[in-house]
């Protein structure tokens, strides 16, 4: 009997796993079972991110996204319908228990506490580069050299609707490299990635893309067009379909500021050219940095892997250096970022040795690469996936 006299039941993992449909969603958190079917639509993080764990144990995913457990507990109480049957065998108990102890260690040592000085200085250096971008044209004129220097400086100033970014990024963190759930691998209209997607696309015969050449055309339609085309379209689509007028005002304020400052020096036409070049440059940076940690890793359908195994299969790290830390925005610690998504980026390097030790204990591969090798592996993995698609397509034609 639960609070308020509600009758609670006991359920097996198998029983819970059956409730993974859009209109029937149960999840497990700390061995307690919750019916989130109706609540998912009101979930502050979005219905998809919580729905991705329907029918599964979401304990570590839940803990990863919620720092204030007392705040979220009030939402869980009305959803509580019972507990997992005692005696149910959890084959990942030792690993999960060690990982939870690791998180407790991180909490006790203050690794989830942000350094306000760090973020102040980080913001100040971004603002400084934006100011330098403007002053370069203002003082040195609009010739090609100051024009290109200014564009490069401005390309470090990135921004988007926080609602749209969270909607996409939370899903990615919840189920990285999981086809059908991670929006970052929802790319089969243009690319096939991993080893399962090429086979599925070849079998479906729904696309006419020459995927066996994708490692070549990636350079022309991947990094150059992600921000200027796809992100811009998805950004405004998200804002208008969800009527996020505050986000719209903030986004439009950026455009008003930019064109007010730069049209006076460049004219409208060249201001548009400047803007598009800037977007293409930041698109290159984002694509190469963000995908270097994921595209070469395992990409599969959802197999309900425990949190740490799921994240380790989908991510890798890039070697630490002052340049790598700055250039990647600490995304060179992608493993740690995925295991602890709310940990401030300046503390990720501190938890890295403990994560490595945990992985060694449980025989989990921990991959670390040079920055250059991580970029090379993107192209190599695209080529490999394209070859798999070509072979599978040929096999289906023959059969």
C-alpha positions in Angstrom: 0.0 0.0 0.0 1.5 3.3 -1.0 0.9 6.8 0.3 -2.7 8.0 0.1 -3.9 4.4 0.2 -3.0 3.6 -3.4 -2.6 -0.1 -4.0 0.9 -0.9 -5.3 2.0 -4.0 -7.1 5.1 -6.0 -7.7 6.4 -6.6 -11.3 9.1 -8.5 -13.0 11.6 -6.9 -15.4 9.9 -8.8 -18.2 6.4 -7.4 -17.3 7.8 -3.9 -17.2 9.5 -4.4 -20.6 6.1 -4.9 -22.3 5.1 -1.4 -21.5 7.2 0.4 -24.1 4.5 1.8 -26.4 3.6 5.4 -27.0 0.3 4.9 -25.2 1.6 2.6 -22.5 4.9 3.6 -20.8 6.4 2.2 -17.6 9.9 2.8 -16.3 12.0 1.6 -13.4 13.9 4.0 -11.1 15.7 2.5 -8.1 13.7 -0.7 -8.3 10.4 1.2 -8.2 8.0 1.1 -11.1 6.3 4.2 -12.5 3.6 4.6 -15.1 4.7 7.7 -17.1 2.1 7.3 -20.0 0.3 10.5 -19.4 3.1 12.4 -17.6 5.5 12.0 -20.5 3.7 14.7 -22.5 4.2 17.2 -19.6 7.8 16.2 -18.9 9.9 19.4 -18.7 12.7 17.7 -20.7 10.4 16.6 -23.4 8.3 13.5 -23.9 10.8 11.8 -26.2 13.8 11.8 -23.8 11.8 10.1 -21.0 9.9 7.9 -23.5 13.1 6.5 -24.8 13.4 4.5 -21.6 9.9 3.1 -21.6 9.9 -0.5 -20.5 13.5 -0.2 -19.2 15.5 0.6 -16.0 16.0 4.3 -16.2 17.8 4.6 -12.8 21.1 5.9 -13.9 19.7 8.0 -16.8 17.3 9.6 -14.3 20.1 10.4 -11.9 22.3 11.8 -14.7 19.8 14.4 -15.7 18.4 15.4 -12.3 20.7 17.0 -9.7 17.9 18.1 -7.4 16.2 14.8 -6.4 14.0 16.4 -3.8 12.5 18.7 -6.6 11.6 15.8 -8.9 10.4 13.4 -6.2 7.1 15.3 -6.0 6.5 14.4 -9.7 7.3 10.7 -9.2 5.0 10.1 -6.3 1.6 10.2 -8.2 3.2 8.0 -11.0 4.3 5.2 -8.6 2.5 1.9 -9.2 4.8 -0.6 -7.5 8.2 -2.2 -7.2 10.4 -4.7 -9.0 9.9 -8.3 -7.6 12.4 -9.3 -5.0 14.8 -11.9 -6.2 14.9 -10.6 -9.8 18.4 -11.2 -11.1 20.2 -8.1 -12.3 23.2 -9.3 -14.2 24.7 -5.8 -14.2 24.4 -5.2 -10.5 28.2 -5.1 -9.8 28.9 -2.6 -12.6 25.9 -0.4 -11.8 26.7 -0.4 -8.1 30.3 0.6 -8.7 29.2 3.4 -11.1 26.7 4.7 -8.5 29.5 4.8 -5.9 31.6 6.7 -8.4 28.9 9.3 -8.8 28.6 9.6 -5.1 32.3 10.2 -4.9 32.0 12.9 -7.5 29.2 14.6 -5.6 31.0 14.4 -2.2 34.2 16.0 -3.7 32.2 18.8 -5.3 32.7 17.9 -9.0 29.2 18.9 -9.8 29.7 22.4 -8.5 30.5 25.0 -11.2 33.3 27.5 -11.0 31.7 30.9 -11.6 35.1 32.4 -12.4 35.7 29.8 -15.1 32.4 30.5 -16.8 32.8 34.3 -16.4 36.2 34.1 -18.1 34.9 31.8 -20.8 32.0 34.2 -21.6 34.3 37.2 -21.4 36.7 35.6 -24.0 33.8 34.9 -26.4 32.5 38.4 -26.0 36.0 39.7 -26.6 36.4 37.8 -29.8 33.0 39.1 -31.0 34.1 42.6 -30.3 37.5 42.0 -32.0 35.6 40.7 -35.1 33.8 44.0 -35.4 36.8 46.2 -34.6 38.9 44.4 -37.2 36.6 45.6 -39.9 36.1 49.0 -38.3 39.8 49.9 -38.0 41.4 47.9 -40.8 38.7 48.3 -43.5 36.8 45.7 -45.5 39.6 44.2 -47.6 39.9 40.5 -47.9 42.4 39.9 -45.1 40.5 41.9 -42.4 37.3 40.4 -43.7 38.5 36.8 -43.3 40.1 37.5 -39.9 36.9 39.0 -38.7 34.8 36.1 -40.0 37.1 33.6 -38.2 36.8 35.5 -34.9 33.0 35.8 -35.2 32.6 32.1 -35.9 33.4 31.4 -32.3 30.2 33.1 -31.2 27.6 30.5 -31.5 24.0 30.4 -30.3 20.6 28.9 -30.8 17.3 28.5 -29.1 18.0 26.7 -25.8 14.6 24.9 -26.0 15.4 23.5 -29.4 19.0 22.5 -28.4 17.8 20.8 -25.2 15.1 19.0 -27.1 17.6 17.5 -29.4 20.6 17.1 -27.1 18.8 15.5 -24.2 17.7 12.7 -26.5 21.2 12.3 -27.8 22.5 12.0 -24.2 19.8 9.6 -23.2 20.3 7.1 -26.0 23.6 8.0 -27.9 24.0 6.3 -31.2 20.8 4.4 -30.8 18.9 4.3 -34.1 15.4 5.6 -33.9 16.1 7.4 -30.7 19.2 9.6 -31.1 18.5 12.4 -33.5 22.2 12.7 -34.2 22.1 9.4 -36.1 18.9 10.1 -37.9 20.8 10.7 -41.1 19.8 7.9 -43.4 18.4 10.4 -46.0 22.0 11.3 -46.8 24.3 9.0 -44.9 24.5 5.5 -43.5 26.5 5.1 -40.3 27.6 2.1 -38.2 27.2 -1.5 -39.3 23.4 -2.0 -38.8 22.0 1.0 -40.6 23.7 0.3 -44.0 22.1 -3.2 -44.0 18.7 -1.9 -43.1 18.7 0.8 -45.7 20.0 -1.6 -48.4 17.2 -4.0 -47.5 14.5 -1.3 -47.6 15.7 0.0 -51.0 14.0 3.3 -50.2 16.9 5.7 -51.0 18.8 6.5 -54.2 21.8 8.0 -52.5 25.2 6.6 -53.6 26.2 5.8 -50.0 29.3 4.0 -51.3 30.6 7.5 -52.1 29.5 9.1 -48.9 33.0 9.5 -47.6 33.6 11.8 -50.5 30.4 13.8 -50.7 30.5 14.2 -46.9 33.0 17.1 -47.4 30.5 19.0 -49.5 27.2 18.5 -47.8 28.1 17.5 -44.3 30.2 20.1 -42.5 29.4 23.0 -44.8 25.6 22.7 -44.7 24.8 21.5 -41.2 24.5 24.9 -39.6 23.6 27.1 -42.5 20.8 24.9 -43.8 19.6 22.0 -41.5 20.1 23.6 -38.1 18.5 26.9 -39.2 15.5 25.1 -40.7 15.1 22.9 -37.6 15.6 25.8 -35.2 12.8 27.9 -36.7 10.5 24.9 -37.2 10.9 24.1 -33.5 10.2 27.7 -32.5 7.1 28.1 -34.6 5.5 24.6 -34.1 5.9 25.0 -30.3 5.1 28.7 -30.3 8.3 29.6 -28.3 7.9 33.4 -28.8 10.6 34.2 -26.2 13.1 32.2 -28.0 12.0 33.8 -31.3 12.6 37.3 -29.8 16.1 36.3 -28.6 17.0 34.8 -32.0 15.7 37.8 -33.9 17.6 40.1 -31.5 20.8 38.4 -32.7 19.9 39.0 -36.3 19.0 42.6 -35.7 22.2 43.3 -33.8 24.3 41.5 -36.5 22.9 43.2 -39.5 22.7 46.6 -37.8 26.4 46.5 -37.0 27.7 44.9 -40.2 25.4 46.3 -42.9 26.7 49.8 -42.2 30.3 48.7 -43.0 29.7 46.0 -45.6 26.4 46.7 -47.2 23.5 44.3 -47.1 24.9 41.9 -49.8 28.3 41.5 -48.3 26.8 41.3 -44.7 24.8 38.3 -45.9 28.0 36.8 -47.5 29.8 37.4 -44.2 27.0 35.8 -42.2 26.9 32.7 -44.4 30.7 32.2 -44.4 30.6 32.5 -40.6 27.9 29.9 -40.3 29.8 27.5 -42.7 33.0 27.9 -40.6 31.2 27.2 -37.3 29.4 24.3 -39.0 32.7 22.7 -39.9 33.9 23.1 -36.3 30.8 21.6 -34.8 30.5 18.7 -37.2 34.1 17.5 -37.0 34.4 18.0 -33.2 31.0 16.6 -32.2 31.0 13.6 -34.6 34.6 12.6 -34.0 33.5 11.1 -30.7 30.4 9.3 -32.0 30.3 8.4 -35.7 33.2 5.9 -35.6 31.7 4.2 -32.5 29.0 1.5 -32.2 25.6 2.4 -33.7 22.7 0.0 -33.1 19.1 -0.4 -32.3 18.1 -0.1 -28.6 19.2 -3.2 -26.7 18.4 -1.7 -23.2 22.1 -1.6 -22.3 22.9 -0.3 -18.7 23.8 3.4 -18.7 27.6 3.1 -18.5 27.9 0.4 -21.1 25.6 2.3 -23.5 27.7 5.5 -23.1 31.0 3.8 -23.4 30.0 2.0 -26.6 28.9 5.2 -28.2 31.7 7.6 -27.1 35.4 8.1 -27.0 37.8 10.7 -25.7 40.4 12.9 -27.4 43.8 13.5 -25.7 44.0 16.4 -23.3 46.0 19.4 -24.1 45.5 23.2 -23.7 44.6 23.5 -27.4 42.3 20.4 -27.4 40.5 21.6 -24.3 39.9 25.1 -25.8 39.3 24.0 -29.4 36.7 21.3 -28.5 35.2 23.2 -25.6 36.2 20.2 -23.4 34.3 17.8 -25.6 37.5 15.9 -25.8 36.2 14.5 -22.5 33.2 13.1 -24.3 33.0 9.9 -22.2 32.9 11.8 -18.9 30.5 14.3 -20.4 28.1 11.5 -21.4 28.4 9.7 -18.1 27.8 12.9 -16.1 26.0 15.3 -18.4 25.4 17.9 -15.7 29.0 18.0 -14.5 30.6 21.3 -15.3 33.0 20.9 -18.2 36.0 22.3 -16.2 35.8 19.3 -13.8 35.6 16.5 -16.4 39.3 15.9 -16.5 39.2 15.3 -12.7 36.8 12.4 -12.9 38.6 10.8 -16.0 41.1 8.6 -14.0 38.3 7.2 -11.9 36.2 6.4 -15.0 39.2 4.7 -16.5 39.8 2.6 -13.4 36.1 1.5 -13.3 36.2 0.5 -17.0 39.4 -1.5 -16.4 37.9 -3.3 -13.5 34.8 -4.4 -15.5 36.6 -5.0 -18.8 34.9 -2.1 -20.7 37.0 -0.6 -23.5 38.0 3.0 -22.9 39.0 4.6 -26.2 41.2 7.7 -26.4 42.5 9.2 -29.6 44.5 12.1 -31.0 42.5 14.9 -32.4 43.7 14.2 -35.9 43.0 10.5 -35.7 39.5 11.2 -34.5 38.8 13.3 -37.6 40.4 10.7 -39.9 38.2 8.0 -38.2 35.0 9.9 -39.3 35.9 9.5 -42.9 37.1 5.9 -42.5 33.9 4.9 -40.8 31.8 6.5 -43.5 33.7 4.7 -46.1 33.3 1.4 -44.3 29.6 1.9 -43.8 29.2 2.8 -47.4 30.9 -0.4 -48.5 28.6 -2.4 -46.2 25.6 -0.8 -47.9 27.0 -1.5 -51.4 27.6 -5.2 -50.6 24.2 -5.6 -48.9 22.4 -3.9 -51.8 24.2 -6.2 -54.3 23.3 -9.2 -52.3 19.6 -8.2 -52.3 19.6 -7.7 -56.1 21.2 -11.1 -56.6 18.7 -12.8 -54.4 
